């Protein structure tokens, strides 16, 4: 595959439509191409919107059904609605803070439903010495994930895999680690699994070697 064709696969890889062999070849290219790494990251919001569409689409819809002319309008409308909702929550929070600051401790404030607190999972593998921390935040489409890993076991390409309670596995992030342990590596990812549906996380090399498990 020529380099230009690999660049064109960034969107297909981010949306998960490449087959296993093509994805493997593209990941080899991704380790050496900052441009494609940036493109894959930029496709994150689009991937999330497609997850929302998939969750909202009834199962009886034909798999080859064509999107209607108002699909884009509905998606944009949903984005606007969510942003307005977040803006209102922020304004309510600021207003409550001002009231508390002015009135002092004697006032009782009524708060709405607070967003769920992020879940933090940390582990160190006694054999490999790899330390990792995963912070998961519940979202409408599943989970937003932040990974921090300190790896002194040698240079290799790695993947973060979320293992569901039903046994399903999803690769949610990939990166190349220098393996010198000098500084932690940070990676971001998303998964369709909600935090309560995830049994554990595993960091594996591309060869399948398990570096650390986070229960």
Secondary structure, 3 states (H helix, E strand, C coil): CCHHHHHHCHHHHHCCCCCHHHHHHHHHHHCCCHHHHHHHHHCHHHHHHHHHHHHHCCCCCCCCCCCCCCHHHHHHHHHHHHHHHHHHHHHHHHHHHHHHHHHCCCCCCCCCCCCCCCEEEEEECCCCCCEEEEEEEEECCEEEEEEEEECCCCCEEEEEEEEECCCCEEEEEEEEECCCCCCCEEEEEEECCCHHHEEEEEEEECCCCEEEEEC
